[in-house]
């Protein structure tokens, strides 16, 4: 679990460095028709918030956790909820929430196995966290590619 939480923690560092960039670059879509860096960070924050509030508190041995919400609906609602926040404010929110989520995951009994939705696969807190480490691994390269050649302020 320590390695997984370290990977989760690495994303905090990857996102924190974004505060050194001007808002303008963080508001520009990563490619035409795609989210901006601000929206990607809001997306990551929204999933962390959901997991910290709706999933981790119920991770007990034998538990049947609720299914994940519809991704498109969840993502759209998350972006709407943060539409009045600047990119730098969202970065701060992300760092706070990810730190909280890591602490919550670390408290889950390592032996506890649970299912999600109607699935039969048994998850541990670590295997659950690995899903989102992989999710981070999809978005961090997108952010880095967008910033390539850009200088911090």
Secondary structure, DSSP 8 states (H G I E B T S, - for coil): -HHHHHHHHHHHHHHHGGGGS-HHHHHSBSSTTS-BHHHHHHHHHHHHHHIIIIIGGG--TT-EE-----HHHHHHHHHHHTTTS-HHHHHHHHHHHHHHHHHHHHHS-TT--BEETT----B-HHHHHHHHHHHHHHHHHHHHHHHTT----
